[in-house]
Amino acid sequence: AVKGLPDMDSTFFSLNIKHAHTATAELGKVVSSFSHKKNGMDKFAPGTMLNLSGIAYGTIHDIYSIGQITSGIGNLGYEARLADRDSAQGRSLDASLWAERLDTGIVGKTDFNTRISSATSPSGELNALIDSLRISRLEINGYQCRNILLMGEMQDRKANVRLVSNDEAFPTMFQSIIDLDSSGKKIERVKLYIDVPYADLKAMNIIKKGSKSSLGITAGADLLFSNNSILGSVLMDNISYANENGQYHIDSLYIRSVIMEDRNVVTVNSPVFYADYSGTDSPARIIERLKLAAQ
């Protein structure tokens, strides 16, 4: 139902979507035609058919919708409102999302619910808030992690993401702070912190041999990005590993890295060993060479 044409600004419409059927690649083309930008929807779950049902009503300046998307990779429900705030403040989005047995191929089946709010200024600057994304189930390697809470916000070109896991096999606390440049598109600085007092690698099917395998670690990182270079350091502490043969401790491990356009410099320092690398090849080659040497 449509009322108010031809005055589009004041036209009110009400839409009842009983059944809409499409594929991820086709949906990507539709989104690109509106955004005038390429997206990766054709690579996300290729060949998957999507079915949408729900309602939408309002004007082009204030629209509300609620519905459900079902597919072969799980079900996703939503409730959202997209509205103009005023000419000086841009647009705002308030949405609730929930998923059942969602399997994107990155991890296993996932159940979650969350509420998201965001606002875009006329200049394109984005402020956003993820209000308590609660993951009731997250399947990894056949193990189902439960009771995971994710919170995040982005304001004044600074993103802050926090994660707390109360899973009995993977109790974890993680936080990252990301600073963007004045354009809001490039990363200037990343600060990370993670504390894993105990991770049951055997229960999570990461280590399958033996009767026991657990790991604990605390790590922090501070990285600066400038002129195609990365300058920063990583400090890993309280590293411990245990299996049926006993428990092993590795003292603090300090890693300094400078990644420039034509050269990589990596320094690793600990009470056990010291290593220094400089070259035009990837530092990951070191691990491959060490494996060959060990063999």
C-alpha positions in Angstrom: 0.0 0.0 0.0 1.4 3.4 -1.0 -0.1 6.8 -0.2 1.3 10.3 -1.0 2.8 10.0 -4.5 4.2 11.9 -6.4 5.6 13.7 -3.3 8.2 11.1 -2.4 9.4 12.8 0.8 5.9 12.5 2.3 4.9 9.2 0.7 4.0 6.5 3.2 4.1 2.8 2.2 3.3 -0.5 3.9 4.8 -3.7 2.6 4.0 -7.3 3.6 6.7 -9.6 2.3 5.1 -13.0 2.3 8.0 -14.7 0.3 11.1 -13.3 -1.3 13.6 -15.8 -2.8 17.1 -15.0 -4.0 20.8 -16.1 -3.9 23.7 -14.5 -2.2 25.3 -13.5 -5.5 22.1 -11.9 -6.8 21.6 -10.0 -3.5 25.2 -8.7 -3.8 24.4 -7.2 -7.2 21.3 -5.5 -5.8 23.2 -4.0 -2.9 25.9 -2.8 -5.2 23.5 -1.1 -7.5 22.3 1.0 -4.5 25.7 1.6 -2.8 27.7 1.9 -6.0 30.4 -0.1 -4.3 31.5 -3.7 -4.8 30.9 -6.2 -2.0 31.8 -9.8 -1.2 28.4 -11.3 -1.0 29.0 -13.5 -4.0 31.9 -15.1 -2.1 29.9 -15.5 1.1 28.2 -18.9 1.2 28.2 -19.1 -2.7 25.1 -20.9 -4.2 23.1 -20.4 -1.0 19.4 -19.5 -1.5 17.9 -17.0 0.9 14.2 -16.7 1.8 12.9 -13.5 3.3 9.5 -12.9 5.0 8.4 -9.9 7.1 6.9 -6.5 7.0 8.2 -2.9 6.4 6.4 0.4 6.7 7.2 4.1 6.9 8.7 6.8 4.6 12.1 7.1 2.9 13.1 9.2 5.9 11.8 6.8 8.6 11.4 3.2 7.9 10.7 0.2 10.3 11.0 -3.5 9.4 10.8 -6.8 11.1 11.3 -10.2 9.5 13.2 -13.5 9.2 15.7 -14.9 6.7 15.9 -18.6 6.3 18.5 -20.5 4.3 20.5 -23.7 4.1 23.2 -22.1 6.4 20.8 -21.2 9.2 18.1 -18.7 10.2 18.4 -15.0 11.0 15.8 -12.7 12.4 15.9 -8.9 12.7 13.9 -5.9 13.8 15.3 -2.5 12.6 14.5 1.2 12.2 16.4 3.4 9.9 15.7 7.2 10.2 16.9 10.6 9.4 17.9 12.5 12.5 18.2 16.0 11.0 20.1 17.7 8.3 23.2 18.2 10.5 23.3 14.7 12.1 22.7 12.3 9.2 21.0 8.9 9.6 20.6 6.5 12.5 20.0 2.8 12.7 18.6 0.8 15.6 18.4 -2.9 15.1 18.1 -6.2 16.9 19.5 -9.4 15.4 19.1 -13.1 16.4 20.4 -16.2 14.8 19.7 -19.9 15.1 22.2 -22.6 13.8 23.9 -20.0 11.6 26.9 -21.7 9.8 28.9 -19.3 7.7 31.7 -21.7 7.0 34.2 -19.6 9.1 33.2 -21.4 12.4 30.5 -24.0 13.1 26.8 -23.5 14.0 26.2 -20.4 16.0 23.3 -19.1 18.1 23.3 -15.4 19.2 21.2 -12.3 19.8 22.3 -8.7 19.9 21.2 -5.1 19.6 23.1 -2.6 17.4 22.7 1.1 17.1 24.6 3.4 14.7 24.6 6.9 13.3 26.2 8.3 10.2 27.0 12.0 9.8 26.6 13.9 6.5 30.3 13.7 6.1 30.2 9.9 6.4 31.7 9.5 9.9 30.2 6.5 11.7 29.4 6.1 15.4 28.2 2.7 16.4 27.4 0.6 19.5 27.1 -3.1 19.8 25.1 -3.6 23.0 25.8 -7.0 24.5 26.1 -9.5 21.7 25.4 -12.8 23.5 26.6 -16.0 21.9 24.8 -18.9 23.5 26.5 -21.4 21.2 29.6 -21.3 19.0 30.9 -24.5 17.5 34.6 -24.8 16.8 36.3 -28.1 15.8 33.2 -29.9 17.0 33.2 -28.3 20.4 30.4 -26.0 21.4 31.6 -22.9 23.2 28.9 -21.3 25.3 28.2 -18.1 27.3 30.3 -15.6 25.3 29.6 -11.9 25.6 30.8 -9.3 23.1 30.5 -5.5 23.5 31.8 -2.8 21.3 31.5 0.9 20.4 32.9 3.3 17.8 33.1 7.0 18.4 35.3 9.8 17.3 37.2 7.5 15.0 38.0 5.1 17.9 36.8 1.5 18.0 36.7 -0.4 21.3 35.8 -4.1 21.3 35.5 -6.2 24.5 34.9 -10.0 24.7 34.3 -12.1 27.8 34.0 -15.9 27.6 32.6 -17.8 30.5 32.9 -21.2 28.8 34.3 -23.8 31.1 36.9 -24.9 28.6 37.9 -21.5 27.4 37.5 -18.7 30.0 38.9 -15.6 28.3 39.0 -11.8 28.5 39.9 -9.8 25.3 39.9 -6.1 24.5 41.1 -4.1 21.5 41.3 -0.4 20.9 41.7 0.8 17.3 42.4 4.4 16.3 41.5 5.5 12.7 42.9 8.4 10.8 41.1 11.7 10.1 39.4 10.1 7.0 38.0 7.2 9.2 39.2 4.6 6.7 42.8 3.8 7.6 44.0 2.3 10.9 46.6 4.4 12.8 47.1 2.4 16.0 45.9 -1.0 17.4 46.2 -1.9 21.1 45.3 -5.5 22.1 45.0 -7.3 25.4 44.0 -11.0 26.0 44.0 -13.1 29.2 43.4 -16.8 29.0 44.0 -18.3 32.4 43.1 -21.7 31.3 42.2 -23.3 27.9 41.3 -27.0 27.7 42.9 -27.8 24.3 41.8 -31.4 24.6 38.2 -30.6 25.2 38.2 -28.2 22.3 39.7 -30.8 20.0 42.7 -28.6 19.2 45.1 -31.3 20.7 43.7 -34.8 20.1 46.6 -36.9 21.4 47.0 -37.8 25.1 44.6 -37.6 27.9 45.2 -34.0 29.0 46.3 -30.7 27.3 45.8 -27.2 28.6 47.3 -23.7 27.9 47.4 -20.4 29.7 48.7 -17.1 28.4 48.5 -13.3 28.9 49.4 -11.1 26.0 49.4 -7.5 25.0 50.2 -5.6 21.8 50.7 -2.0 20.7 51.1 -1.5 16.9 51.4 1.8 15.0 50.6 2.0 11.2 52.2 4.7 9.1 53.4 5.1 5.5 53.0 1.4 4.6 55.0 0.5 7.7 54.1 -1.2 11.0 56.0 -0.4 14.2 55.1 -2.1 17.4 55.6 -4.7 20.0 54.0 -7.8 21.5 54.5 -9.0 25.1 53.4 -12.5 26.0 53.5 -13.4 29.7 52.4 -16.1 32.1 52.7 -18.8 29.4 52.1 -22.3 30.7 51.3 -25.6 29.1 50.3 -28.9 30.8 49.7 -32.5 29.6 49.8 -35.9 31.1 53.6 -35.7 31.5 53.6 -32.5 33.6 53.4 -28.8 33.5 55.7 -26.4 31.7 56.3 -22.7 32.1 57.7 -20.3 29.5 58.8 -16.9 31.0 57.8 -13.6 29.4 58.4 -13.3 25.6 58.9 -9.9 24.0 58.5 -9.5 20.3 59.4 -6.2 18.5 58.4 -5.9 14.9 59.0 -3.2 12.2 57.4 -4.0 8.9 58.3 -1.5 6.2 57.5 -1.4 2.5 60.7 -3.3 1.4 62.1 -4.8 4.6 60.9 -6.8 7.6 62.6 -6.6 11.0 61.5 -8.8 13.9 63.2 -9.2 17.2 62.3 -11.9 19.8 63.7 -11.8 23.3 63.1 -14.0 26.3 65.1 -15.5 29.2 65.3 -18.7 27.2 66.4 -17.4 23.8 67.1 -14.4 21.6 66.3 -14.1 17.8 66.7 -11.3 15.3 65.4 -11.3 11.7 65.9 -8.8 9.0 65.0 -9.4 5.3 62.7 -8.7 2.4 61.0 -12.1 2.7 58.1 -12.8 5.0 59.0 -13.4 8.7 56.7 -16.5 8.5 59.5 -18.2 6.5 61.4 -18.4 9.8 58.9 -20.9 11.2 59.1 -23.0 8.0 62.9 -23.0 8.1 62.9 -23.9 11.8 60.5 -26.8 11.2 62.8 -28.1 8.4 65.9 -27.8 10.7 64.1 -29.6 13.5 63.3 -32.5 11.2 
